[in-house]
């Protein structure tokens, strides 16, 4: 897991991404949102399931992020799963473009959070895991849990 950030309110996490992918690098990107979208995000009505990022025409775009319509948004409400632009520097976009052209690499959002009043995305460069890698990770997690349980039992006695 990533270390906790100070002054940051995490709104949504993509736990499945940590299970399904090997995380190579992590980037922080801003998101271009409309007025009703940021209100809905601040209310925590965001879902990252099955979302991904892609570079098109020199811009980083975020797909399949569901931001629920704002309750008091009336006719100015946004489309819940529209494509959103991510704000990264030109050099970061060029670097990620060259890395994602390699076979097997993708860009997946790990979390959305508020930092200093601004909505940010924790974007990861990932490579897919095989089924045996996933099983190995679960075995390690179970073993660590057993060790913790044994230590707690030992301290009680």
C-alpha positions, 0 to 999 in steps of 0.5 A, a space after each residue: 500500500 502507499 504511504 498515507 498523505 498528510 492534509 489529504 482526503 482519500 475519496 475512492 480507491 481502486 483496490 482491485 488494481 493492486 490485486 490484478 497488476 504489478 505497480 511499476 511507477 506512480 504519478 500524481 495528476 490533476 483532473 479537469 472537472 466541471 462544477 457539478 462534478 467537483 461537488 459530487 467528488 467532494 461528497 465522495 460519490 466516485 467509483 474507479 472500478 474498471 477505469 483506465 487512462 490513455 494518451 490521445 493527441 498528446 493529452 492524457 484522458 481518463 475513461 470509465 470513472 463513474 462520478 454520480 450526478 450532483 443532487 442539486 445539479 438540475 439541467 447543468 449536471 454532467 454525464 456520469 461516465 464521460 471521458 475526463 482530461 488529466 493534468 500532467 506535464 508535457 514531459 510526463 505525458 511523453 515519458 508515459 506514452 513511450 512506456 505504454 507503447 511497450 507490450 503489457 504496460 497500462 495506466 490505471 488510477 489507484 485512488 482519487 483524493 482531495 489535496 489542498 482543495 484540488 481533486 487529484 488522481 494517483 495514476 500508476 504504470 502497471 503490468 498485468 499479473 498472471 493467475 499464479 502471481 495473484 495466488 502467490 500474493 494471497 499466500 504471502 498475505 495469509 502467511 503474514 496474517 498468521 504470523 501477526 495472529 501468533 504474535 498477538 496470542 504470544 503477547 496475551 500469555 
